[in-house]
């Protein structure tokens, strides 16, 4: 026998790779872990999502460093039978190389595969035979203590007994614990590397500056299997990249089923590669499999326990059990993490899912779209919307917004929610409308409020309380969009319903009177506006007294109306009353003083009382800072509304006093294209907001 135990390198069993791209960091980690070949045994695990390229990475390492090892053996660990079959293939290779070895002659002719495995392990344990490399590929179902799975097996039983050699393992399982170095294989972050895979597999000339190529690889999110699948399909047809992306979004299942097979991914395709993981999950915990199906209707990033737990009481029994407490939730979510179908997000303490897994869950697991699954997701998100009284509620709102958008996308045009007549669904829809409105997604808010309106009217009738509240919300929404006729119609329906339900002097009715008055003023119907606001003021004074905050709100609105009419004395009287009343009831620094402090400053400036004006402006800015820059805290004069045209150079008044306007004051608009910029970087659909943005742009240009 040759003393170096060398075996010629063979590609037998190693997947064919046309062009390996990137992964330099991972390759270097593996190389570093395998330093000092020939000393004690070294084990490296390549761990990651199915289709992420673990096998290709292992193959690339083997081909690049094959000269370092005396022998390299590739074993298919898909299941225990295929693994034993790989050992049989090794026995034949070794016998062909060393026909005089009695041990290998016996192994090559042995019928009992367990005896073959034992013989190969014995050969690998010979003291002088230390420079071999074993690659165990696809060890995705390892035997885990406490988990019963007839198909699982202990990979350690197939390791040679001697403490020598090198072992490289690819696995999806996060529970495989055998010591050694773990190298996490994640999605490709470099867009150019993704385009290179797409170009090599499609055999097309694709520029890394091509917008269609960039859009496509971003959609496939750095998953090599998805990129190779797309490339293989594009290599057989003349379809453009743009058209392929359209098919991917609109006909995902059919597109994947008609894509050609990939030699480098054995017998797996994008739409089947995670099926086996799902079956193993369902065997251990059926509810965890159902949870994965449900998650398809959420955004694929940042899912957390409290989000799902919000819908517990409205969900089926399996769901209520999973979200009963965080320990139960963790038990199910850990199983999904174990198979790399989702992963923990350290920054947000939530969980994320690769976009391709998300597409698979939506189009394969939910091939038969069930209303109950989609509406359960909608209820969870809707019930998770916090009350405005909750501390830092806007943080949770921002976190919920992507999920709310996904819910809207999932149900829009697919399910007739308003026909469900389910109170939980209607309440969730209403809450999502409020969320969208708060986050300046006005089109989504309108859709949700309309659904809530139609659903409530069908279920409870036109004068039910939630119906009347929805009328009011739609009125506010239409007013913000500059749809004054629609806004007036909604406010009228709200007022008529409240008058019928509670009478003309009920506080809620008077609120509707005030709203109708403001919309009349917005349409320059001054007489009607004054009549409505005076009716609301008299009713509030009678019900709550002259100094109640709801009364003072109407006082301020009436002052704004008088200012619009040029009745400055009457306007100042109303503003002073509102200011003094709020100061007395709530103190000088309460947010209710934001509007009034600014308007009083304007009047002081007009009268030449600069010291008093500066005092009011400074108070105004202080209150804005403490409001966390939320749009709802900005005064009407700044937001636009009716007072915008009266003081078109309000910014210069701050400049006159040498007051430095803080950055947050203008964070909502960019001078270059203000109409496309809004709070939280969403498209600006607000009629008044656009006017304000143009005003601020003009101010910057003048300065």
C-alpha positions in Angstrom: 0.0 0.0 0.0 1.2 3.5 -0.8 2.5 5.2 2.3 0.7 8.6 1.6 -2.8 6.9 1.3 -3.4 9.1 -1.8 -6.5 8.7 -3.9 -6.9 10.5 -7.3 -9.4 13.3 -7.1 -12.8 12.4 -8.5 -15.9 14.5 -9.3 -18.1 11.6 -8.6 -21.0 12.7 -6.5 -19.9 16.4 -6.5 -22.6 18.6 -8.0 -21.7 20.3 -11.3 -21.2 24.1 -11.0 -20.9 26.1 -14.2 -19.6 29.2 -12.5 -19.1 29.7 -8.8 -19.6 33.4 -7.8 -18.6 35.3 -4.7 -18.5 33.7 -1.2 -14.9 34.8 -0.6 -15.5 35.5 3.0 -17.1 32.0 3.7 -14.3 30.2 1.7 -11.7 32.0 3.8 -13.4 30.9 7.0 -13.5 27.3 5.9 -9.9 27.4 4.8 -8.8 29.0 8.2 -10.8 26.4 10.1 -9.0 23.5 8.3 -5.5 24.8 8.8 -2.8 22.4 9.9 -4.2 19.4 8.0 -3.0 16.2 9.5 -3.2 17.1 13.1 -6.3 16.5 15.2 -9.6 16.1 13.5 -11.3 19.4 12.4 -15.0 19.7 11.6 -16.7 22.6 9.8 -20.5 23.0 9.4 -21.9 25.0 6.5 -25.3 26.1 7.8 -28.1 27.9 6.0 -31.4 28.0 4.2 -32.1 25.4 1.5 -31.1 26.8 -1.9 -28.7 29.3 -0.4 -25.7 27.6 -2.0 -24.2 25.5 0.8 -23.5 22.5 -1.5 -22.0 24.8 -4.2 -19.8 26.4 -1.6 -18.5 23.0 -0.3 -17.9 21.9 -3.9 -16.0 25.1 -4.7 -13.8 24.7 -1.6 -13.1 21.0 -2.5 -12.0 21.9 -6.0 -9.9 24.8 -5.0 -8.0 22.9 -2.2 -8.0 19.4 -3.5 -4.2 19.2 -3.6 -4.0 19.9 0.1 -5.7 16.5 0.9 -4.5 13.0 0.2 -8.1 11.9 -0.6 -11.5 13.7 -0.9 -14.7 11.8 -0.5 -18.2 13.3 -1.2 -21.1 11.6 0.7 -24.8 12.3 0.0 -26.5 12.5 3.4 -30.0 13.2 2.1 -31.1 10.2 4.2 -29.3 7.3 5.9 -29.7 4.9 2.9 -28.1 7.4 0.4 -25.3 8.0 2.9 -24.5 4.2 3.2 -24.6 4.1 -0.6 -21.9 6.7 -0.7 -19.7 4.6 1.5 -20.2 1.7 -0.9 -19.0 3.9 -3.7 -15.9 4.9 -1.6 -15.1 1.2 -1.0 -15.0 0.6 -4.8 -12.8 3.6 -5.5 -10.4 2.6 -2.8 -10.2 -1.1 -3.9 -9.5 0.0 -7.5 -6.6 2.1 -6.1 -5.4 -0.5 -3.6 -6.3 -3.9 -4.9 -3.8 -5.6 -2.6 -5.5 -4.4 0.6 -7.3 -7.2 2.3 -9.5 -4.7 4.2 -10.6 -2.9 1.1 -11.0 -6.2 -0.9 -13.4 -7.3 1.8 -15.2 -4.0 1.9 -15.7 -3.8 -1.9 -17.2 -7.3 -2.0 -19.3 -7.0 1.1 -23.1 -7.2 0.7 -23.8 -5.9 4.2 -23.6 -2.1 3.9 -23.0 -1.7 7.6 -19.9 -3.8 7.3 -18.8 -1.6 4.4 -19.2 1.5 6.5 -17.2 -0.1 9.3 -14.4 -1.1 6.9 -14.1 2.4 5.4 -14.1 4.0 8.9 -11.3 1.6 9.8 -9.2 2.6 6.8 -9.7 6.3 7.6 -8.5 5.6 11.1 -5.1 4.1 10.2 -2.6 6.2 12.2 -0.6 7.4 9.2 -3.8 8.3 7.2 -4.5 11.8 8.4 -4.9 14.0 5.4 -8.3 13.0 4.1 -11.4 15.2 3.7 -15.0 13.8 4.1 -17.8 16.0 2.8 -21.2 15.1 4.3 -23.7 16.9 2.1 -27.4 17.6 3.0 -27.4 16.5 6.6 -30.7 18.2 7.1 -32.5 15.7 9.3 -30.1 14.9 12.2 -31.2 12.9 15.1 -32.0 15.3 18.0 -32.5 14.1 21.6 -36.2 14.2 22.6 -37.5 14.4 19.0 -39.0 11.2 17.5 -38.4 10.9 13.8 -37.9 7.5 12.1 -36.0 9.1 9.2 -33.5 11.0 11.4 -30.1 9.5 12.0 -27.0 10.3 14.1 -24.3 11.6 11.7 -21.6 11.0 14.3 -21.9 7.2 13.9 -20.4 7.6 10.4 -17.3 9.5 11.6 -14.0 7.5 11.8 -13.1 6.7 15.4 -9.5 8.1 15.2 -9.1 11.8 16.0 -7.7 12.8 12.6 -8.7 14.1 9.2 -11.1 16.8 8.1 -14.9 16.7 7.9 -17.1 19.3 6.1 -20.9 19.2 6.6 -23.7 21.1 4.9 -26.9 21.3 6.8 -30.1 23.4 7.2 -30.5 22.4 10.8 -29.5 24.8 13.5 -29.8 22.0 16.1 -27.0 19.9 14.7 -24.4 20.2 17.5 -21.2 18.2 16.9 -18.5 20.7 17.8 -16.2 22.4 15.3 -16.6 25.7 13.4 -20.0 26.8 12.1 -20.0 29.0 9.0 -23.3 30.6 8.3 -24.1 30.8 4.6 -26.4 33.7 3.9 -27.9 35.4 0.8 -25.7 37.2 -1.7 -25.6 40.9 -0.8 -23.7 42.1 -3.8 -26.2 42.8 -6.7 -23.4 42.3 -9.2 -22.7 38.8 -8.0 -26.4 37.9 -8.4 -26.4 39.3 -11.9 -23.3 37.2 -12.7 -25.2 34.0 -11.7 -28.1 35.1 -13.8 -25.9 35.8 -16.8 -23.9 32.5 -16.6 -27.0 30.3 -16.2 -29.0 32.1 -18.9 -25.9 32.4 -21.2 -27.0 36.0 -21.9 -25.0 39.2 -21.9 -26.5 41.1 -19.0 -25.1 44.4 -17.9 -24.9 45.0 -14.2 -26.3 48.5 -14.9 -29.5 47.1 -16.6 -32.4 48.3 -14.5 -34.5 45.2 -15.4 -31.7 42.9 -14.2 -31.3 44.9 -11.0 -35.0 44.8 -10.3 -35.1 41.0 -10.9 -32.1 40.1 -8.7 -33.5 42.3 -6.0 -36.7 40.4 -6.1 -34.9 37.1 -5.9 -33.0 38.5 -2.9 -29.6 36.9 -3.4 -30.9 33.3 -3.3 -28.6 31.3 -5.7 -31.3 28.6 -6.3 -33.8 31.3 -7.4 -31.2 33.0 -9.5 -30.1 29.8 -11.2 -33.7 28.8 -11.8 -34.5 32.1 -13.4 -31.3 31.9 -15.5 -32.1 28.4 -16.7 -35.6 29.5 -17.8 -34.3 32.6 -19.6 -31.7 30.5 -21.3 -34.4 28.5 -23.1 -36.7 31.3 -24.1 -36.5 34.8 -25.5 -38.5 36.3 -22.7 -37.1 39.6 -21.4 -36.0 40.1 -17.8 -38.8 42.5 -17.2 -41.4 40.1 -18.5 -39.9 37.3 -16.3 -40.2 39.5 -13.3 -43.9 40.1 -14.2 -44.5 36.4 -14.4 -42.7 35.8 -11.1 -45.1 38.2 -9.4 -48.3 37.2 -11.1 -47.9 33.5 -12.0 -45.3 32.2 -9.5 -46.4 28.6 -9.2 -46.8 28.0 -13.0 -43.5 29.7 -13.8 -41.6 27.6 -11.3 -43.3 24.3 -12.4 -42.3 25.0 -16.1 -38.7 25.9 -15.3 -36.0 23.4 -16.3 -34.2 21.2 -13.7 -30.8 22.3 -12.4 -27.9 19.8 -12.4 -26.2 21.8 -9.6 -29.2 21.4 -7.3 -29.7 17.6 -7.7 -33.5 16.8 -7.9 -34.7 20.0 -6.2 -36.5 23.0 -7.7 -37.4 26.3 -6.1 -41.0 25.3 -5.5 -40.1 21.9 -4.0 -36.8 22.5 -2.1 -38.5 23.3 1.2 -41.2 20.7 1.0 -39.2 18.1 2.9 -38.4 20.6 5.6 -42.1 21.3 5.9 -43.0 17.6 6.2 -40.5 17.2 9.0 -41.9 20.2 10.8 -45.4 18.9 10.5 -44.3 15.5 11.8 -43.0 17.2 15.0 -45.5 20.0 15.4 -48.5 20.3 13.1 -49.3 23.7 14.4 -45.9 25.0 13.5 -46.6 24.1 9.9 -49.9 26.0 10.0 -48.0 29.0 11.5 -45.6 29.0 8.5 -48.6 29.1 6.2 -50.1 32.0 8.2 -46.9 34.0 8.0 -47.2 34.2 4.2 -49.9 36.9 4.8 -47.5 39.1 6.8 -44.6 41.0 5.6 -41.5 38.8 5.5 -39.5 40.9 7.9 -39.8 41.6 11.6 -42.6 39.3 12.9 -42.8 39.3 16.7 -44.7 37.5 19.4 -47.0 40.4 20.5 -48.0 41.0 16.9 -49.4 37.5 16.6 -50.7 37.3 20.2 -52.9 40.3 19.5 -55.3 38.1 17.4 -55.4 35.2 19.9 -59.0 35.5 20.9 -60.2 35.7 17.3 -58.1 32.8 16.1 -58.7 29.0 15.8 -57.7 26.6 18.6 -54.3 25.7 17.1 -53.4 29.4 16.8 -54.6 30.3 20.3 -52.5 27.5 21.7 -49.3 28.7 20.0 -49.7 32.3 21.1 -51.1 31.5 24.6 -47.7 32.7 26.0 -44.3 33.4 24.7 -42.9 30.0 25.7 -45.5 28.3 23.5 -44.7 30.7 20.7 -41.0 30.1 21.0 -41.5 26.3 20.8 -43.1 26.6 17.4 -40.9 29.3 16.1 -37.7 27.5 17.1 -38.8 24.5 14.9 -39.1 26.8 11.9 -35.7 28.4 12.7 -34.2 24.9 13.1 -35.0 24.2 9.4 -33.8 27.8 8.4 -37.2 28.7 7.0 -37.1 31.8 9.3 -34.3 33.4 11.2 -34.1 35.6 14.3 -33.4 39.3 13.8 -31.2 40.6 16.5 -31.8 44.3 16.0 -35.6 44.2 16.4 -35.9 41.0 18.4 -38.3 39.7 15.8 -38.1 37.1 13.0 -37.6 37.3 9.3 -38.2 35.1 6.3 -36.3 35.1 3.0 -38.5 36.6 0.3 -38.3 33.5 -1.9 -39.4 31.3 1.1 -42.2 33.9 1.6 -43.3 33.6 -2.0 -43.2 29.7 -1.7 -45.3 29.9 1.4 -47.9 32.2 -0.3 -48.1 30.4 -3.7 -47.5 26.8 -2.6 -48.7 26.4 1.0 -51.6 28.7 0.2 -52.3 27.5 -3.3 -56.0 27.2 -2.3 -56.5 30.7 -0.9 -58.5 30.4 2.3 -60.3 33.5 3.6 -59.8 32.3 7.2 -56.0 32.4 7.0 -55.8 35.8 5.3 -58.3 37.3 7.7 -56.5 35.9 10.7 -53.4 37.8 9.7 -55.4 40.9 9.1 -57.0 40.6 12.6 -53.6 40.1 14.2 -52.2 43.3 12.6 -55.4 45.3 13.2 -55.7 44.3 16.9 -52.0 45.1 17.4 -52.5 48.8 16.4 -51.9 50.7 19.7 -54.0 53.3 21.3 -52.8 56.9 21.0 -52.4 57.0 24.8 -49.8 54.2 24.7 -46.2 55.5 25.2 -44.3 55.8 21.9 -47.2 54.3 20.0 -45.8 55.7 16.8 -42.8 53.4 17.0 -45.2 50.4 17.0 -47.2 52.0 14.2 -44.1 52.2 12.0 -43.3 48.6 12.8 -46.8 47.5 11.9 -47.0 49.4 8.6 -45.3 46.9 6.3 -47.6 44.1 7.7 -50.6 46.3 7.2 -49.6 47.0 3.6 -49.2 43.2 3.0 -52.6 42.5 4.5 -54.1 45.1 2.2 -52.3 43.6 -0.8 -53.4 40.1 0.2 -57.1 40.7 0.6 -57.6 43.5 -2.0 -59.4 41.9 -4.9 -59.1 38.4 -3.4 -61.6 38.3 -0.6 -64.9 40.1 0.0 -64.2 41.2 3.6 -67.3 43.4 3.9 -69.5 40.4 3.3 -68.0 38.5 6.2 -70.1 40.3 8.9 -67.5 39.4 11.5 -67.1 42.0 14.2 -63.5 41.1 14.7 -62.7 41.6 11.0 -64.6 44.9 10.9 -62.8 46.2 14.0 -59.4 45.2 12.6 -60.2 46.9 9.2 -61.2 50.0 11.1 -57.9 50.0 13.1 -55.9 49.5 10.0 -57.6 52.5 8.5 -56.5 54.5 11.5 -52.9 53.1 11.2 -52.7 54.0 7.5 -54.0 57.5 8.2 -51.6 58.0 11.0 -48.7 56.9 8.8 -49.8 59.1 5.9 -50.8 56.2 3.6 -54.1 57.8 2.6 -55.1 55.5 -0.2 -54.8 52.5 2.2 -56.8 54.4 4.8 -59.5 55.2 2.4 -59.8 51.6 1.3 -60.0 50.3 4.8 -62.5 52.9 6.0 -64.7 52.2 3.0 -64.6 48.4 3.7 -65.4 49.1 7.4 -68.3 51.4 6.3 -69.8 48.9 3.9 -69.3 46.0 6.3 -70.8 47.8 9.3 -73.7 49.1 7.3 -74.6 45.6 6.1 -74.1 44.0 9.6 -75.5 46.7 11.9 -77.4 49.3 9.9 -76.6 52.9 9.0 -76.8 54.5 12.5 -74.6 52.1 14.5 -71.9 53.9 16.5 -68.9 52.5 14.7 -70.6 53.4 11.4 -70.9 57.0 12.5 -67.4 57.1 13.6 -66.2 55.8 10.3 -68.2 58.5 8.5 -66.3 61.0 10.5 -62.9 59.4 9.8 -63.6 59.3 6.1 -64.6 63.0 6.3 -61.2 63.9 7.9 -59.5 61.8 5.3 -61.2 63.4 2.3 -60.6 66.8 3.8 -56.8 66.0 4.0 -56.9 65.0 0.3 -58.7 68.2 -0.7 -61.9 66.3 -1.6 -64.2 68.8 0.0 -67.4 67.6 -1.6 -66.9 64.0 -0.4 -65.7 65.3 3.0 -68.8 67.4 3.5 -71.0 64.4 2.5 -69.3 62.2 5.1 -69.6 64.8 7.8 -73.3 65.3 7.0 -74.0 61.6 7.3 -72.1 61.5 10.6 -74.1 64.5 11.9 -77.5 63.2 10.8 -76.8 59.8 12.3 -75.7 61.2 15.7 -78.6 63.6 15.8 -81.0 60.7 15.3 -79.2 58.4 17.7 -78.3 60.8 20.6 -80.1 64.1 19.9 -78.9 67.5 18.8 -77.1 68.5 22.1 -75.1 65.3 22.7 -71.3 66.0 23.0 -70.6 63.6 20.1 -73.2 65.3 18.0 -71.6 68.7 18.7 -68.2 67.3 17.6 -69.9 66.4 14.3 -71.3 70.0 14.1 -67.8 71.4 14.6 -66.4 69.1 11.9 -69.0 70.2 9.5 -68.3 73.9 10.4 -64.6 73.5 9.6 -65.3 71.9 6.2 -67.7 74.7 5.3 -64.9 77.2 6.2 -62.5 75.2 3.9 -64.9 75.8 1.1 -65.3 79.5 2.0 -68.9 79.0 3.0 -68.3 81.4 5.8 -71.9 82.0 6.9 -72.7 78.3 7.2 -69.4 77.7 8.9 -70.0 80.4 11.5 -73.5 79.1 12.2 -72.2 75.6 12.8 -69.2 76.6 14.9 -71.4 78.9 17.1 -73.9 76.1 17.5 -71.1 73.7 18.6 -69.6 76.3 20.9 -72.9 77.0 22.7 -73.7 73.4 23.1 -70.2 72.6 24.5 -70.4 75.5 26.9 -73.8 74.2 28.1 -72.6 70.6 28.4 -69.0 71.0 29.6 -68.6 74.6 30.6 -66.6 77.5 29.0 -63.2 76.2 30.0 -63.4 72.6 29.0 -60.7 71.5 26.5 -63.3 70.4 24.0 -65.0 73.8 24.3 -61.7 75.6 23.8 -60.9 73.6 20.7 -64.0 75.1 19.1 -63.1 78.5 20.4 -59.8 78.2 18.5 -61.6 77.0 15.3 -63.9 80.0 15.6 -60.9 82.3 15.9 -59.4 80.8 12.8 -62.7 81.4 10.9 -62.7 85.1 12.0 -59.1 85.5 10.9 -60.0 84.1 7.5 -62.7 86.7 7.3 -60.4 89.5 8.3 -62.1 90.0 11.6 -58.9 90.4 13.5 -60.3 91.7 16.7 -62.8 88.9 17.1 -60.1 86.4 16.0 -57.7 87.7 18.6 -60.3 87.5 21.3 -61.0 83.9 20.5 -57.3 82.9 20.3 -56.6 84.7 23.7 -59.6 82.9 25.3 -58.3 79.5 24.0 -54.7 80.3 25.1 -55.7 81.4 28.6 -58.2 78.6 29.0 -55.7 75.9 28.0 -53.0 77.5 30.1 -55.2 77.5 33.1 -56.5 73.9 32.6 -53.3 72.2 31.4 -50.4 74.4 31.9 -48.3 76.5 29.5 -46.5 73.5 28.0 -49.3 71.2 27.0 -49.6 70.1 23.4 -53.1 71.8 23.2 -51.2 75.1 23.1 -49.3 74.3 19.9 -51.8 75.9 17.5 -52.8 78.8 19.7 -49.3 79.8 20.7 -48.4 80.2 17.1 -51.5 82.2 16.2 -51.1 84.5 19.2 -47.5 85.1 18.2 -48.7 86.2 14.7 -51.1 88.8 16.3 -48.4 90.1 18.6 -46.1 90.5 15.6 -48.8 92.4 13.7 -49.2 94.7 16.6 -45.5 95.3 16.9 -45.2 93.5 20.3 -42.1 91.7 19.3 -41.1 90.5 22.8 -44.5 88.8 23.3 -44.4 87.4 19.8 -40.9 85.9 20.3 -42.1 84.4 23.6 -45.0 82.7 21.8 -42.8 81.4 19.0 -40.3 79.9 21.4 -43.1 78.2 23.3 -44.4 76.9 20.0 -41.1 75.4 19.0 -40.7 73.8 22.5 -44.0 72.1 22.2 -43.2 70.8 18.7 -40.0 69.3 20.0 -41.8 67.5 22.8 -44.4 66.2 20.3 -41.7 63.9 18.7 -42.2 65.7 15.4 -45.4 63.9 14.7 -47.5 65.5 12.0 -50.6 65.6 14.1 -48.9 68.0 16.5 -48.1 70.6 13.8 -50.3 73.6 13.9 -52.7 74.5 11.1 -50.7 77.5 10.0 -47.8 75.2 9.4 -49.7 72.2 8.0 -51.5 74.4 5.5 -55.3 74.2 6.1 -57.2 77.5 5.8 -54.6 79.7 7.6 -51.8 78.9 5.2 -52.7 81.7 2.8 -52.9 84.3 5.5 -49.3 84.0 6.7 -47.2 82.7 3.7 -43.9 83.9 5.1 -44.3 82.7 8.7 -40.8 81.3 8.6 -39.3 84.8 8.3 -40.9 85.7 11.7 -38.7 83.2 13.4 -35.7 84.5 11.4 -36.5 88.0 12.4 -36.0 87.1 16.1 -32.8 85.1 15.4 -34.6 81.9 16.3 -32.8 78.9 14.9 -35.4 76.5 13.4 -34.5 72.9 14.4 -33.9 70.3 11.7 -37.0 68.4 12.6 -39.1 71.3 11.7 -38.5 70.7 8.0 -37.8 66.9 8.1 -41.1 66.2 6.3 -40.1 67.9 3.0 -37.2 68.1 0.7 -36.6 71.3 -1.3 -35.8 69.4 -4.5 -39.1 67.5 -4.9 -41.3 68.2 -1.9 -44.4 66.8 -3.3 -42.9 63.3 -3.4 -41.7 63.4 0.2 -43.7 62.9 3.2 -43.5 61.7 6.8 -41.8 58.3 7.0 -40.8 58.6 3.3 -44.2 57.5 1.9 -45.7 59.1 -1.2 -47.5 62.4 -0.4 -51.2 62.3 -1.1 -52.1 65.1 1.2 -53.6 68.1 -0.6 -52.7 70.6 2.1 -49.4 69.0 2.7 -48.3 69.5 -0.9 -49.2 73.2 -0.6 -47.1 73.4 2.5 -44.2 71.6 0.9 -44.1 74.1 -2.0 -44.2 77.0 0.5 -41.2 75.6 2.4 -39.3 75.0 -0.9 -39.9 78.6 -1.9 -38.6 79.7 1.5 -35.4 77.8 1.1 -34.9 79.2 -2.4 -35.3 82.7 -1.2 -32.9 82.2 1.7 
